Amino acid sequence: MTEHVAVAEQPLVAPSASNGLIGVFSRRYLLRLLVRREISARYQGSFLGLLWSYINPLSQFFIYWFVMGKIIGMGDRAENYAIHVFAGLIIVHFFVETFNAGTRSIVRNKALVKKMAMPREMFPVASMLVSLFHVGPQLVILLIACLVTGWSPDPVGLAAALLALGIVMFLGTSLALLFSTANVFFRDFSSAVSILTNFVRFGVPMIYPYTLVADRFAGHTELYLANPIADAVLLMQRAFWTGTTNDPAATALVHLPDHLLTRGAIALGASVVMLVIAQIVFSRLENKIPERL
Amino acid sequence: MGYPSDTSIVVEDVTKTFTLRYHRTFKQVSVALLKGRDLSDTFNALDHVSFTVKQGESIGLMGLNGSGKSTLLKLVNGIMKPDSGTVLTRGRIAGLIATGAGFHPQLTGRENVYLNAAVLGMSERETARKFDDIIEFAEIGRHLDAPVGNYSSGQFARLGFAVAVHVDSDIFLADEVLAVGDRPFKKKCMEKMQEIRDSGRTLFYVSHAAASVRKMCDRVIVLENGKVGFDGAVNAGIKYLKYEDENPDNDPDDMGDLDEELGADI
């Protein structure tokens, strides 16, 4: 009983007190174990295993690059179109993975949820971290491609990339929290989320340049830019794509909206607010989770 | 809050309500609405339950199936929150809920031991230090690296029990742990639980076996349809429950003797 505090010194507390997301990060060891198991379990029983998390975005990339870039001719509208697509795809895929896997996370872990007392926010958060883990190698591929085309890192670009990742981390976690509980009550939500994520891919300037939106919907771009994922994609393009073009400053001026970093900061702030709301809703519904699983 | 410092568990005026059927399809809901039928049907799994437990007491929780024992244990464990009333506990809680641990069927026994121990609040070092003891106790041999989904129900329960008893807890919950174990393992479990009891930890033991409750516990709480039917001395509690069993409309088999035998087994 060496590591143990004497009983009398401990207070009488509600056994279910979990402190939500704060409780999750105060138990980092447990979180690490859950993330590790999630990584090994996501493609359980498949021969290629973890490789699937790279095959999936890469196959999407080739479809977009070939169909949109070569056949439809988007490639002529943006210099280094492949990098334009891939920079966006990384962040979109991060979001979609977090949203999809996070929505299913509590139902998938019901064996644990029903029998062990732990902060249930663990599962959506772990899903987000697993998706973040998969971003790493994709970023390396992107960096290599950028360096080959003559890109050099700049501090504003770094800030933009961090903002983009931050937006998706917070927004993805808040949506994962909300929809993982919703999915406990009605399993319809996981199907609905798959459909929703389809829209995300086309609602961001990934397979088409932002200029196209600015031209066609002049005066209404604010609505388009209110989508935080669109901002995150533009930030990624500021971080990686513009630097690979012949005249980065001119490309940024033409192809990116004004005040991009400010927009990014606002989107990040909004995502944090979303997370707080998601946490409040989650705490209210959490009570009913074990009996409904 | 005015509870003495040796109070281990407080359950005060706790009510937990369940809905009988949750998942309804769109079609069922619209038909029910058209015909003006009630959509939900609820019942109280626990109905204004109150009691306090002192540190080091060992409680035998008894009652018929469906009387709310597992729900009560889940509330004390913190898996569920009461709909009204308060549940308070002091110190770390470990134990088994509803015959078995929260194991992940796809993970191996080894991974599950680490995960389960982490959920129960053990650090990596602490788990590593106790790992050999846990495995030795569980006696699952080379199945350790197989997914627990392939375990027999006995192996599953053994591993769960082994992890739970090796946590330095202040409160130990045991829900029908002995239901699936074989005879030697039951004996081992009983010895281990006596050890836990003698070390001054609070023991909360759910069982239908009168003899083992008599051996293990110094107080019995009987639940009846979610209410506390009896709370007091062990023998009186068992007697109280037996009285229930001897109702003429109940099973003609003498359940009492069967219980005694199961207990005497150990």
Contacts between the chains, C-beta under 8 A, distances in Angstrom:
chain1	res1	chain2	res2	distance
A	1	B	168	5.3
A	3	B	123	7.3
A	3	B	126	6.1
A	3	B	168	7.2
A	4	B	92	7.6
A	4	B	168	4.6
A	7	B	8	7.6
A	7	B	55	5.8
A	7	B	90	6.0
A	7	B	91	4.7
A	7	B	170	4.7
A	8	B	5	5.6
A	8	B	6	7.3
A	8	B	55	7.8
A	10	B	90	5.4
A	10	B	91	5.0
A	10	B	170	7.6
A	11	B	90	7.0
A	12	B	1	6.8
A	12	B	3	6.0
A	12	B	7	6.4
A	12	B	10	6.4
A	12	B	88	4.3
A	12	B	89	6.9
A	12	B	90	5.0
A	13	B	88	6.3
A	13	B	89	6.8
A	13	B	90	7.6
A	14	B	78	7.4
A	14	B	81	7.6
A	14	B	86	7.0
A	14	B	87	6.2
A	14	B	88	6.0
A	14	B	89	7.7
A	15	B	75	7.8
A	15	B	76	6.4
A	15	B	77	6.2
A	15	B	78	3.2
A	15	B	87	6.3
A	15	B	88	7.8
A	15	B	89	4.6
A	15	B	93	6.0
A	16	B	78	3.9
A	16	B	79	7.5
A	16	B	80	7.3
A	16	B	81	4.9
A	16	B	87	7.7
A	17	B	78	7.6
A	27	B	118	7.8
A	29	B	118	5.8
A	29	B	123	6.3
A	29	B	124	5.8
A	30	B	115	7.9
A	30	B	118	4.2
A	30	B	119	6.3
A	33	B	114	6.2
A	33	B	115	5.3
A	33	B	118	5.2
A	34	B	115	7.5
A	37	B	104	6.9
A	37	B	107	6.1
A	37	B	111	6.6
A	37	B	115	6.6
A	41	B	104	7.9
A	41	B	106	5.6
A	41	B	107	7.5
A	44	B	106	5.7
A	109	B	104	7.4
A	111	B	102	5.9
A	111	B	103	6.5
A	111	B	104	5.7
A	111	B	105	6.4
A	112	B	102	4.5
A	112	B	104	6.4
A	112	B	115	7.9
A	112	B	119	7.1
A	113	B	102	7.8
A	114	B	79	7.1
A	114	B	102	6.9
A	115	B	79	6.8
A	115	B	97	5.0
A	115	B	98	7.1
A	115	B	100	7.3
A	115	B	101	6.5
A	115	B	102	3.4
A	116	B	79	7.0
A	116	B	101	7.8
A	116	B	102	3.9
A	116	B	116	7.4
A	116	B	119	4.5
A	116	B	120	7.7
A	117	B	77	5.2
A	117	B	78	3.6
A	117	B	79	5.0
A	117	B	93	7.3
A	117	B	119	7.7
A	118	B	119	5.1
A	185	B	22	7.9
A	186	B	23	7.9
A	187	B	23	8.0
A	287	B	80	7.4
A	287	B	81	4.9
A	290	B	74	7.1
A	290	B	79	5.5
A	290	B	80	5.4
A	291	B	18	5.9
A	291	B	19	8.0
A	291	B	80	7.0
A	292	B	22	5.5
